[in-house]
Amino acid sequence: MSNFLDAAYKILKREKKPLNPDDLTRKAIEHGLLASIGKTPHHSMRARLSEDILKNKEKSLFKRTDAGTFALREWGQREFHAPRHKKALFDEDIVVFNKSFLKEFISTNGLIHFNLEEVAKKVLHIWHPIKRRIAEEDENIIQLISVFIVRYGNKYLTFKRTKRLPESRLHGFYSIGFGGHISPEDLKPLFNVFDPNDQPFIIRELTEELKLNYNPFIKFRGLLYDDSMPVSKIHLGIVYDVFLNNMDFEIGEKGFFMDPKFEDIKTIEKRIKDFENWSQIIIGEELKRYEFKNDNR
């Protein structure tokens, strides 16, 4: 058991009641069970607990009894499961910024390479939370979206989006990128891709849609923008490359995605029109990489 999980177990055992990650971390530090690791140890505490519950399910020593509240499974309390239906998705808080700041990030459409620290510094200075249903109706704000390009060797994991997803524009289209809207509590950790303490948060963002039994290597890629469509012009993608150790996976949100499969880039190119616009941009970039690599052999 990790230091965070061990400390959480001992504090919950001592307190005999559910606690949120802030209180768990504070009490653990006060009792000398945990050092103040990093700038946001409570984020790491939440991530470790969430990751343990996701991975071990009913075998985990922990469970959620409410949103953001953790308890010991041995207490027998009813377990909380976050609702995933469309109404709940539109009622969630997401990260946005005013459209006037968009020029600080992009000057053209496409997948734009950026320094991670530069992007983080700008985003963390201008973002604010808002209900997703409100954001969807406001063309003057930009919604931040995580995009994970998952690959094993020279093959990419693609999937088809079903009609159960709230974004009707994506229904029936294939994608080469997993991910979704970024919540306020996950924003800062998402940018700490090089910080091992915050890796579980990035993994959690990914594993809402794709379940793995290990932590893959993740590398920040850049920003993705396309104003050619009414919907995509109010979204900015934060893109990561995800490198798998094997081809074993399980779809996390069953019913939302179908036909997941690994494909090489040339096979994907043959049916590029089956993919939504952001994926088409990514595929174009990957084709350039493929051709450059082969031209320089």
Steps between C-alpha positions, in 0.01 A plus 500: 500500500633846410579763763184691413274194522662380821460845656139525381414161649649588840330841515160360401543221754580762765224746407232234439318715244528588126736786413588701191859499362580842652417385854662161449825657383504767770443248779755259353765774500405612851540146633831448322360233269571694183755757397379809314586364154482755220296818491163325499522176704121492537474463121733202520297355787180524295675351199644203691162418656313541170755288317483226765119484488502502119759223479390272785125575508334301781840368613619853581519587870331830412174621350329831424199580717436832325661707224855570617458315833676175588433231760620152590320223314492292816249744651234371264363839399324543169743574220461818297518478120515820301213524248614480137177576311476799266329732745773442758769566240348834409465597868869445576742789556759534226804719435464788253659833413385811313533475123700823493797305642495244219753698294757440773493129418430460130532694177383226264304178493665167568707312755739762633814406690549688826720493807301349786610756758409786268149364446450429869608847603251664263206270570536507878491880487183543294273201562172498692236232573154493347215253459538309178142564388566875527833477319342314208275800435769769522717558192717749689672240716738217412460160663814299583501137386754227577600288199697176543650335189541138606746277319684171522806484277398633159127448555239743632188422701190625318132474592153601385283736704140396569180704528514479880765772502363852557699645208265426210757625245720199586232233470602228258849640443826329587766662718872453555497694826352417841424764762244763584419819689741591779363552851637780722649260755699318232638804318825560689600133529429449130784738417747325732565222251861474623404481869462136616273614784246635254523224238194320646286805425599485137441125502157554656406752230591235244353199682152648518484380140777240480592258779853362524662285768814716511611861458617561142762754398334833417657795320355845439462567126345843450173682437228416251262751346268514199255782427357337187197374692267692736555259789874442475579871483398537866726215616877482550661158527791424734665207324705218651668197344437180696740208446372157605706199608254255349168491315286403800230752592136534595260776397409697813172659394329208332216602275669827403767342277493204265727316257830580681802368311868556435581615146813617321499851360479394134188293571347795681585730209288288263187581699588843634156633403350273767672712769386824665691820417743507793599140428555585134748768605684257728506233229650753259777578750571131557520441125761775472703330775465165326613635164791695652618191686485285187668762280796514740565127526 
